[in-house]
Amino acid sequence: MPNRELRELVLQERLRCEEKLSAGLAGLGEDRLAVVKFEELTADPVGVTEKIYRQFGLGDFEAVRAKLTDRAQRGGGAGRAAALPPPPWQERLRTAWSEIFARYGYQPR
């Protein structure tokens, strides 16, 4: 499948998937749903995980803190950033996915 066709497919399917996700998550309280940005998790995996533990009442976070801290210090979790699509596609994404960006608190570049 050529890049252009693949991009068109992703552009449309993301919107469809977000609609289904939103419908499925509607009404879930903070005790049942945590939304975590990839950037926040990779920047502070221990802190974000601790916040999730508190949010869901998962018990004593101190029991896992040392292991998570050790793993975070060893690194290797973030991987390399994906390449951005060409500028015309970036603009299409900003327009088509503006509600998605706003929902998750992203400011499109």
C-alpha positions in Angstrom: 0.0 0.0 0.0 1.5 3.4 -1.0 2.3 5.9 1.8 -0.5 8.2 0.7 -3.2 5.5 0.9 -1.9 4.3 4.2 -2.0 7.9 5.6 -5.5 8.3 4.4 -6.5 5.1 6.1 -4.9 6.1 9.4 -6.4 9.5 9.2 -9.9 8.1 8.9 -9.5 5.0 11.2 -8.1 7.0 14.1 -11.3 9.1 14.1 -13.4 6.0 14.0 -11.4 4.4 16.8 -11.6 7.5 19.0 -15.3 7.6 18.6 -15.6 4.0 19.7 -13.1 4.5 22.6 -15.0 7.6 23.8 -18.3 5.7 23.7 -16.8 2.7 25.6 -15.2 4.9 28.3 -18.2 7.2 28.8 -19.3 7.4 32.4 -16.2 5.7 33.8 -15.1 7.5 37.0 -11.5 8.3 38.1 -11.6 5.1 40.1 -11.9 3.1 36.8 -9.9 5.0 34.2 -6.4 6.6 34.1 -5.3 8.5 31.0 -1.5 8.8 30.8 0.4 10.6 28.1 3.3 8.7 26.6 5.6 11.8 27.2 4.7 11.9 30.9 5.2 8.2 31.4 8.6 8.2 29.7 9.7 11.4 31.5 8.7 10.2 35.0 7.7 6.5 35.0 8.0 6.1 38.8 6.0 9.2 39.6 3.3 8.4 37.0 3.0 4.9 38.3 2.8 6.1 41.9 0.0 8.4 40.9 -1.9 5.5 39.3 -1.4 3.4 42.4 -2.9 6.2 44.5 -5.8 6.8 42.0 -6.9 3.2 42.0 -6.0 2.4 45.6 -3.7 -0.4 44.6 -2.0 -0.7 47.9 1.6 0.0 49.1 3.5 1.6 46.2 6.7 1.4 48.3 6.7 -2.3 47.7 7.4 -1.7 43.9 9.2 1.6 44.0 12.7 0.2 44.2 12.2 -2.1 41.2 10.6 0.6 39.1 13.3 3.1 40.0 16.0 0.6 39.1 14.3 -0.2 35.7 13.8 3.5 35.0 17.4 4.3 35.7 18.6 1.5 33.3 16.5 3.3 30.6 15.7 1.8 27.3 12.0 2.2 27.6 11.3 5.2 25.4 12.6 4.1 22.1 13.3 6.6 19.4 10.8 9.2 18.3 8.8 8.5 15.1 9.4 10.6 12.1 6.8 13.3 11.4 4.8 13.1 8.2 5.4 15.8 5.5 4.1 19.3 6.4 0.9 19.0 4.3 -0.1 15.9 6.2 0.8 17.5 9.5 -1.7 20.2 8.7 -4.4 17.7 7.7 -3.8 15.9 11.0 -4.0 19.2 13.0 -7.4 19.9 11.3 -8.9 16.4 11.3 -7.8 15.4 14.7 -8.2 18.8 16.5 -10.8 17.4 18.9 -8.5 14.4 19.7 -5.6 16.7 20.4 -7.8 18.9 22.7 -9.3 15.9 24.5 -5.8 14.6 25.5 -4.3 18.1 26.2 -1.9 18.2 23.2 -1.1 21.4 21.5 -0.4 20.6 17.8 2.8 22.0 16.5 
